[in-house]
């Protein structure tokens, strides 16, 4: 894959993930304020369940951001587009779909 195309894909992916993280933090604050205003204590577990789901989504987004950072490092090092496991070429189609891909499809399937 062309370095400029790879860089553009990674920049777009980073912006998308960072926007989701930022939006989640704003939504979380608004949700908690609304919950305090409504003060419906009939189900005290409900806010905790929602908070737990938010935390899980946030953790997943942080993991995704870390994968993007590793891809950016591989791009700078000249190893982008190669499997971190075997060194095999990752097809451009896979990188278009997932710019932070670290493994070939076959390697990723074997790990699950």
HELIX and SHEET records of a PDB file:
HELIX    1   1 UNK A    3  UNK A   38  1                                  36    
HELIX    2   2 UNK A   41  UNK A   43  5                                   3    
HELIX    3   3 UNK A   45  UNK A   77  1                                  33    
HELIX    4   4 UNK A   92  UNK A   97  1                                   6    
HELIX    5   5 UNK A  105  UNK A  110  1                                   6    
END                                                                             
